[in-house]
């Protein structure tokens, strides 16, 4: 009997020890910190801003953002012309992006540490974005602080153009209207440029006026010319008037490009002086066919056409709503080759080149 009692006591003691160990094990599991996921977040394709009201009065929190996204900012180059530079900015929520790019146009602001050589911001130092409001018709109402009015009179159009082209890179923004400290503006505050109807890309950029053009029978178009500063290659948009309608207008655009910019600036002229169209351009289903003589070639024997020649034509002509792609041909040449030896076997679109039209 005593032996049976001793066995039961031993079994009871062992059971207590076992249960105690399990209890402690459960406690230690609860105390362990589960590690957070450390994998890199893939960049998402950017979306148009689509909130009717965009929070802009609060300071953007970019300090803890590790992902970036390419944004297009229109800045002033070394020649005082407004031109786009695509820069990597912290990736924010869609509704904050418009506020972000606008704040990066402010002198002495966050753009200062990433400005490319030869470029400067356009909005006066201290300018704050007080609010943005996107209407259903594509009008973006921009409310800025009183410091915005501290620019020079001769810079007024540059300021307006830089803001407009930067913000209308978003697909659903068509035009801008301005407020200062909540007050609607019918004209710009320094030199009185009318803006009561809003300002859009149709108003132009780096505008050239010519006395030789018949304005009644002409149309303002924006053309792109290559430029270079300290090995930084970029394109300068220039708005000028060309005569004609439809294919005749497209023919005028090409011939204007072949002659070079009328602007007195350091933009590059990439076309050989012997280059000419041998037929008028033809447009079919969104593809514009251009047939040149052999003067357009960089290397006739290798059938090479310079990359900047192609990009100049494509960037400029696809600005026209009816043109989606460019099919460049040269007489007596079966297929053209780019500077990397790749054959152009299909029409070229502006997607071939780095752009930031949709964010």
Secondary structure, 3 states (H helix, E strand, C coil): CHHHHHHHHHHHHHHHHHHHHHHHHHHHHHHCCCCCCCCCCCCCCCCCCCCCEECCCCCCCCCCCCCEEEEEEEEECCCCCEEEEEEEEECCCHHHHHHHHHHCCECCCHHHHHCCCCCECCECCCCCEEEEEECCCCEEEEEECHHHHHCCHHHHHHHHHHHHHHHCCCCCCCEEEEEECCEECCECCCCCCECCCCEEHHHCCCCCCCCCCCHHHEEEEEEEEEEEECCEEEEEEEEEEEECCHHHHHHHHHHHHHHCCCCCCCCCCCCCCCCCECCCCEEECCEEEEEECHHHCCECCCCECCHHHHHHHHHHHCCCCCCCEEEEEECCCCCCECCCCCECCCCECHHHCCCCCCC
